[in-house]
Amino acid sequence: MSYGFIDSAFIMNAVSALSIHNGQDEWNDWEWESLVQVTQALITHHLLRIAPSPSPVYLGKSEVTYDPLYSYYDLACKKLSWIEEKTPTNRNVHNQANIKFKEWFVNNTDEAINAIIEVKEDNGFSHWEEMTIAHAWVDHSYRLKGLFNFEMIDELSFILQISSEDLEQLWKKTTDIHQVKIWSQGKNLGEDFELARDAFIASAVLRGKYHYNVASLQGWDIMPHLIRQHFDIPYSKGEKYEIPWASEYLSHLLFNSAMMEEKPVDRITHWVENIHKTQEAYLHNEIPELDNTKFDENEGYEQSQFIAKKLKIRFYSNLLDRQIDAAIRAGTLFTSGIIGLYIAIPWTIIPIAAGGIFEIIKDKKQLGKKIAEILTSTKKIFII
């Protein structure tokens, strides 16, 4: 069994859902999907590592925080100690990954530009952008030395139609914590801010290709965040594997349980503790129900509660009903658009098309446990 990278942006989105919102009805598409995908991945895999940055400073390695969101992110990474990058990726691998990225860009410029355009059209993008600028920009600038990757100056200058020299000057400006803080507070939003925002977004999208290169060079696979899923990345192929309903619902039970805590710190701690408890049981084959694909929706729903009770995980059935309703109203149907998370040899993941939610629930008067009536239009597939 080989290692697999999980995008740090997934962890950040999951943490933002648990920390900066008062309830699930405030979560948007990417927060819903990030929480489900991260929770399932962490339960079923113990060989995950956080994907590295192309910059010399590693996200999550600093004890300095400028916004509470990063304090919560650091807490989550500390609690999720088994996925932190204990030994930084070899610098030669980083250099080779950058070379491969630049070669790819020269031959696939249209694909790169289209990926940036497409992600801006995603339902979850505007919320992510707003949250990131307000809560993550300052820490991002401090930890990764600027709002966008200096290593990508040439590629970004082509995309943004600005000279490399001018973009380098802007990059230096984005390393100024005071300046970035002013922008994050919604002040002095002039031409430099707009260009810095565009460079930040383009760099965030393009890092997905760099992540893939690092993983590929080491014989690993990569679980990219939703902002980085618009490339034609050659994921591993294999036999189709249906996502078990019990696994899906158990993920929701875990963060349903965490959201009952009042303080963000307690929510994150509770979420991670439940993940670790479930992971231990899963890896010791104590909860085979989790992998049973023969359960229908209702059976999977009941089995997820059976597993939670077996592991002494606290959950609230009546509030889970409200959580399901919130997921529907948010426009996200649980694992719609999820990435395959089950490891074969080699570690394999593949994205599937989102679907289902846009044509369901014309009458939402009866939700709760009538899961079969609510969720039947989404086909769930993993690839192994």
C-alpha positions as CSV (number, residue, x, y, z in Angstrom):
1,M,0.0,0.0,0.0
2,S,1.5,3.3,-1.0
3,Y,1.1,6.8,0.4
4,G,-1.4,9.3,-0.9
5,F,-1.4,13.1,-0.6
6,I,-4.5,15.0,0.7
7,D,-4.8,18.6,-0.3
8,S,-4.3,21.0,2.7
9,A,-7.1,23.1,1.2
10,F,-9.5,20.2,2.0
11,I,-8.4,20.4,5.7
12,M,-8.8,24.2,5.7
13,N,-12.3,24.0,4.2
14,A,-13.3,21.3,6.7
15,V,-11.9,23.5,9.5
16,S,-13.7,26.6,8.3
17,A,-17.0,24.7,8.4
18,L,-16.4,23.6,12.0
19,S,-15.0,26.9,13.3
20,I,-16.3,30.1,11.6
21,H,-19.9,29.1,11.2
22,N,-22.6,28.8,13.8
23,G,-24.4,25.9,12.1
24,Q,-24.6,23.6,9.1
25,D,-27.1,25.8,7.4
26,E,-24.3,28.3,6.9
27,W,-22.0,25.9,5.1
28,N,-21.7,26.1,1.3
29,D,-21.0,23.4,-1.3
30,W,-17.2,23.2,-0.8
31,E,-17.5,23.0,3.0
32,W,-20.0,20.2,2.8
33,E,-18.0,18.3,0.3
34,S,-14.7,18.9,2.0
35,L,-16.0,17.6,5.4
36,V,-17.5,14.5,3.9
37,Q,-14.4,13.7,1.7
38,V,-11.9,14.4,4.4
39,T,-13.8,12.5,7.1
40,Q,-14.1,9.4,4.9
41,A,-10.5,9.6,3.7
42,L,-9.2,9.9,7.3
43,I,-11.3,7.0,8.5
44,T,-10.3,4.5,5.8
45,H,-6.6,5.5,5.3
46,H,-3.7,5.7,7.6
47,L,-1.1,6.5,5.0
48,L,-2.2,10.0,4.0
49,R,0.1,13.0,4.0
50,I,-0.6,16.6,3.5
51,A,0.4,17.7,0.0
52,P,3.5,20.0,0.0
53,S,3.7,23.5,-1.2
54,P,6.1,24.5,-4.0
55,S,7.3,27.3,-1.7
56,P,10.0,26.8,0.9
57,V,7.7,27.5,3.8
58,Y,5.2,24.7,4.6
59,L,1.6,25.4,5.4
60,G,0.7,24.5,9.0
61,K,4.4,24.5,10.2
62,S,4.3,28.0,11.9
63,E,3.1,28.7,15.4
64,V,2.3,32.3,14.4
65,T,-1.3,33.0,13.4
66,Y,-2.9,36.2,12.4
67,D,-6.5,34.9,12.2
68,P,-8.3,32.4,14.4
69,L,-9.0,30.3,11.3
70,Y,-5.3,29.4,11.1
71,S,-5.2,28.7,14.8
72,Y,-7.9,26.1,14.3
73,Y,-6.2,24.8,11.2
74,D,-3.0,24.3,13.2
75,L,-5.0,22.6,15.9
76,A,-6.6,20.2,13.4
77,C,-3.2,19.4,11.9
78,K,-1.7,18.8,15.3
79,K,-4.6,16.5,16.2
80,L,-4.3,14.8,12.9
81,S,-0.7,14.1,13.6
82,W,-0.5,11.0,11.4
83,I,-1.0,13.0,8.2
84,E,1.4,15.8,8.8
85,E,4.5,15.8,6.6
86,K,7.1,14.6,9.2
87,T,10.0,14.6,6.6
88,P,9.8,17.4,4.0
89,T,9.7,16.1,0.4
90,N,13.2,16.0,-1.1
91,R,14.3,19.3,-2.7
92,N,15.2,17.4,-5.9
93,V,11.7,16.2,-6.1
94,H,10.4,19.8,-5.7
95,N,12.8,20.9,-8.5
96,Q,11.8,18.2,-10.8
97,A,8.1,18.8,-10.1
98,N,8.6,22.5,-11.0
99,I,10.4,21.6,-14.2
100,K,7.6,19.2,-15.2
101,F,5.0,21.9,-14.3
102,K,6.7,24.4,-16.6
103,E,6.9,21.9,-19.4
104,W,3.3,21.0,-19.0
105,F,2.2,24.7,-19.0
106,V,4.0,25.5,-22.3
107,N,2.2,22.6,-24.1
108,N,-1.2,23.0,-22.3
109,T,-1.7,26.7,-21.8
110,D,-5.3,26.6,-22.9
111,E,-6.1,23.8,-20.4
112,A,-4.5,25.9,-17.6
113,I,-6.5,29.0,-18.5
114,N,-9.7,27.0,-18.8
115,A,-9.2,25.4,-15.4
116,I,-9.0,28.8,-13.8
117,I,-12.1,30.0,-15.7
118,E,-14.1,26.9,-14.8
119,V,-13.3,27.0,-11.1
120,K,-14.6,30.6,-10.9
121,E,-17.9,29.3,-12.3
122,D,-18.2,26.6,-9.6
123,N,-21.1,27.1,-7.1
124,G,-18.7,27.0,-4.2
125,F,-16.1,29.4,-5.5
126,S,-17.5,32.8,-4.5
127,H,-18.0,31.8,-0.9
128,W,-14.5,30.2,-0.8
129,E,-13.0,33.4,-2.2
130,E,-14.8,35.7,0.3
131,M,-13.8,33.4,3.2
132,T,-10.2,33.1,2.1
133,I,-9.6,36.8,1.6
134,A,-11.1,37.7,4.9
135,H,-9.7,34.9,7.1
136,A,-6.8,33.2,5.3
137,W,-4.9,35.8,3.2
138,V,-2.7,37.2,5.9
139,D,-1.5,33.9,7.3
140,H,-1.2,32.5,3.7
141,S,1.1,35.4,2.8
142,Y,3.2,34.9,5.9
143,R,3.6,31.1,5.7
144,L,4.0,30.7,2.0
145,K,5.8,34.0,1.5
146,G,3.3,36.0,-0.6
147,L,-0.1,35.5,-1.9
148,F,1.0,33.6,-5.0
149,N,3.9,31.3,-5.8
150,F,7.1,33.1,-6.9
151,E,8.1,30.0,-8.8
152,M,5.1,30.5,-11.1
153,I,5.8,34.2,-11.9
154,D,6.4,33.5,-15.7
155,E,3.2,31.4,-16.1
156,L,1.1,33.8,-14.1
157,S,2.4,36.8,-16.0
158,F,1.3,35.1,-19.2
159,I,-2.2,34.3,-17.9
160,L,-2.7,37.7,-16.4
161,Q,-1.1,39.6,-19.3
162,I,1.3,41.5,-17.2
163,S,5.1,41.6,-17.4
164,S,7.1,39.3,-15.2
165,E,8.9,42.3,-13.7
166,D,5.7,44.1,-12.7
167,L,4.2,40.8,-11.3
168,E,7.4,40.3,-9.3
169,Q,7.0,43.8,-7.8
170,L,3.4,42.9,-6.9
171,W,4.5,39.6,-5.4
172,K,6.9,41.5,-3.1
173,K,4.0,43.7,-2.1
174,T,1.9,40.6,-1.2
175,T,4.7,39.6,1.2
176,D,4.0,42.7,3.3
177,I,1.7,41.4,6.1
178,H,0.4,45.0,6.8
179,Q,-0.6,45.5,3.2
180,V,-2.3,42.2,2.9
181,K,-4.2,42.8,6.2
182,I,-5.5,46.1,4.8
183,W,-6.8,44.2,1.8
184,S,-8.3,41.4,3.9
185,Q,-10.3,44.0,5.8
186,G,-11.8,45.3,2.6
187,K,-9.8,48.5,2.4
188,N,-7.8,50.1,-0.4
189,L,-9.2,47.7,-3.0
190,G,-7.6,49.2,-6.0
191,E,-5.9,47.8,-9.1
192,D,-3.1,46.1,-7.1
193,F,-5.7,44.3,-5.0
194,E,-7.6,43.1,-8.0
195,L,-4.4,41.8,-9.7
196,A,-3.2,40.2,-6.4
197,R,-6.5,38.4,-6.1
198,D,-6.4,37.2,-9.7
199,A,-2.8,36.0,-9.2
200,F,-3.7,34.3,-5.9
201,I,-6.6,32.4,-7.5
202,A,-4.6,31.4,-10.6
203,S,-1.7,30.2,-8.4
204,A,-4.0,28.3,-6.2
205,V,-5.5,26.5,-9.2
206,L,-2.2,25.7,-10.8
207,R,-0.7,24.3,-7.7
208,G,-2.9,21.3,-8.3
209,K,-0.7,20.3,-11.2
210,Y,2.4,20.8,-9.1
211,H,1.0,18.6,-6.4
212,Y,0.2,15.9,-8.9
213,N,3.8,16.1,-10.2
214,V,5.3,15.7,-6.7
215,A,3.0,12.7,-6.0
216,S,3.7,11.1,-9.4
217,L,7.5,11.4,-9.0
218,Q,7.2,9.5,-5.7
219,G,4.8,6.9,-6.9
220,W,1.9,8.4,-4.9
221,D,-1.6,9.6,-5.8
222,I,-3.2,12.9,-4.8
223,M,-6.6,13.8,-3.5
224,P,-7.0,17.4,-4.9
225,H,-9.3,20.0,-3.4
226,L,-12.3,21.1,-5.5
227,I,-10.5,24.2,-6.7
228,R,-7.9,21.9,-8.3
229,Q,-10.2,19.4,-10.0
230,H,-10.5,21.0,-13.4
231,F,-7.4,19.5,-14.9
232,D,-7.2,16.4,-17.1
233,I,-5.0,14.7,-14.5
234,P,-4.4,11.0,-15.4
235,Y,-5.6,9.4,-12.2
236,S,-5.2,5.7,-11.7
237,K,-7.8,3.5,-13.3
238,G,-9.4,0.3,-12.0
239,E,-12.6,-1.5,-11.1
240,K,-15.7,0.5,-10.1
241,Y,-16.6,0.4,-6.5
242,E,-19.9,1.6,-5.1
243,I,-19.7,4.0,-2.2
244,P,-21.3,2.3,0.8
245,W,-24.3,4.2,2.2
246,A,-23.2,3.4,5.8
247,S,-19.8,5.0,5.2
248,E,-21.5,8.2,3.8
249,Y,-23.9,8.6,6.7
250,L,-21.3,7.8,9.3
251,S,-19.3,10.7,8.1
252,H,-22.3,13.0,8.6
253,L,-22.8,11.5,12.1
254,L,-19.3,12.4,13.1
255,F,-19.4,16.1,12.2
256,N,-23.0,16.3,13.4
257,S,-21.6,15.2,16.7
258,A,-18.8,17.7,16.6
259,M,-21.1,20.6,15.8
260,M,-22.9,20.1,19.1
261,E,-19.9,21.5,20.8
262,E,-20.1,25.3,21.4
263,K,-16.5,26.3,21.0
264,P,-14.6,25.8,17.7
265,V,-11.6,24.3,19.5
266,D,-13.9,21.7,21.1
267,R,-15.6,21.0,17.7
268,I,-12.3,20.3,16.0
269,T,-11.0,18.2,18.9
270,H,-14.2,16.2,19.0
271,W,-14.3,15.6,15.3
272,V,-10.7,14.4,15.2
273,E,-11.2,12.1,18.2
274,N,-14.2,10.5,16.6
275,I,-12.3,10.0,13.3
276,H,-9.4,8.4,15.1
277,K,-11.7,6.1,17.1
278,T,-13.5,5.1,13.9
279,Q,-10.3,4.7,12.0
280,E,-8.8,2.4,14.6
281,A,-12.0,0.2,14.5
282,Y,-12.0,0.2,10.7
283,L,-8.4,-0.8,10.4
284,H,-8.9,-3.6,12.9
285,N,-11.9,-4.9,10.9
286,E,-14.2,-4.2,13.8
287,I,-16.9,-2.4,11.7
288,P,-17.2,-4.4,8.5
289,E,-20.7,-2.8,8.0
290,L,-18.9,0.3,6.8
291,D,-17.8,-1.4,3.6
292,N,-21.1,-3.3,2.9
293,T,-22.4,-2.1,-0.4
294,K,-25.5,-4.3,-0.2
295,F,-27.3,-1.9,2.2
296,D,-29.8,0.4,0.6
297,E,-30.2,4.0,1.7
298,N,-32.3,3.3,4.7
299,E,-30.3,0.3,5.8
300,G,-27.1,2.3,5.4
301,Y,-28.6,5.1,7.5
302,E,-29.5,2.7,10.3
303,Q,-26.2,0.9,10.1
304,S,-24.3,4.1,10.5
305,Q,-26.1,4.7,13.7
306,F,-25.4,1.2,14.8
307,I,-21.7,1.7,14.2
308,A,-21.8,5.0,16.1
309,K,-23.4,3.4,19.1
310,K,-21.0,0.5,18.9
311,L,-18.1,2.9,19.1
312,K,-19.8,5.1,21.7
313,I,-19.9,8.1,19.4
314,R,-22.4,10.7,20.5
315,F,-24.9,11.9,17.9
316,Y,-28.3,13.5,17.7
317,S,-30.9,11.9,15.4
318,N,-33.3,14.9,15.4
319,L,-30.5,17.3,14.6
320,L,-29.2,15.0,11.8
321,D,-32.6,15.4,10.1
322,R,-32.0,19.1,10.2
323,Q,-28.5,18.6,8.9
324,I,-29.8,16.6,5.9
325,D,-32.3,19.4,5.2
326,A,-29.4,22.0,5.4
327,A,-27.3,19.9,2.9
328,I,-30.2,19.9,0.4
329,R,-30.8,23.6,0.8
330,A,-27.1,24.3,0.3
331,G,-27.3,22.5,-3.1
332,T,-25.0,19.7,-2.1
333,L,-26.1,16.1,-1.8
334,F,-23.6,14.5,0.4
335,T,-21.1,12.7,-1.8
336,S,-22.1,14.3,-5.1
337,G,-18.8,15.0,-6.8
338,I,-16.8,13.1,-4.2
339,I,-13.4,11.6,-5.0
340,G,-12.8,7.9,-4.7
341,L,-11.1,7.3,-1.3
342,Y,-10.6,3.6,-1.1
343,I,-7.1,2.4,-1.5
344,A,-6.1,-0.4,-3.7
345,I,-2.5,-1.0,-4.9
346,P,-1.4,1.5,-6.0
347,W,-3.3,4.1,-3.9
348,T,-6.0,5.3,-6.3
349,I,-8.5,8.1,-6.6
350,I,-10.6,9.4,-9.3
351,P,-13.2,12.2,-9.4
352,I,-16.8,11.5,-10.5
353,A,-19.3,13.8,-11.9
354,A,-21.6,15.7,-9.5
355,G,-25.2,15.1,-9.8
356,G,-28.6,14.4,-8.3
357,I,-29.3,17.4,-6.2
358,F,-30.4,19.8,-8.9
359,E,-33.5,17.7,-9.9
360,I,-34.6,16.4,-6.6
361,I,-36.9,17.4,-3.7
362,K,-39.7,19.3,-5.2
363,D,-41.5,18.6,-1.9
364,K,-39.3,18.9,1.1
365,K,-42.0,18.6,3.8
366,Q,-40.9,15.1,4.8
367,L,-37.2,14.7,5.3
368,G,-35.8,12.9,8.3
369,K,-35.3,9.2,7.9
370,K,-37.0,8.9,4.5
371,I,-33.6,8.9,3.0
372,A,-34.5,6.6,0.1
373,E,-37.0,9.0,-1.2
374,I,-34.6,11.9,-0.9
375,L,-31.4,10.5,-2.2
376,T,-32.2,8.0,-4.9
377,S,-31.1,10.2,-7.8
378,T,-27.4,10.3,-7.0
379,K,-25.3,7.4,-8.3
380,K,-22.3,6.8,-6.1
381,I,-19.2,5.3,-7.5
382,F,-15.6,4.9,-6.2
383,I,-12.8,3.7,-8.4
384,I,-10.2,1.3,-7.2
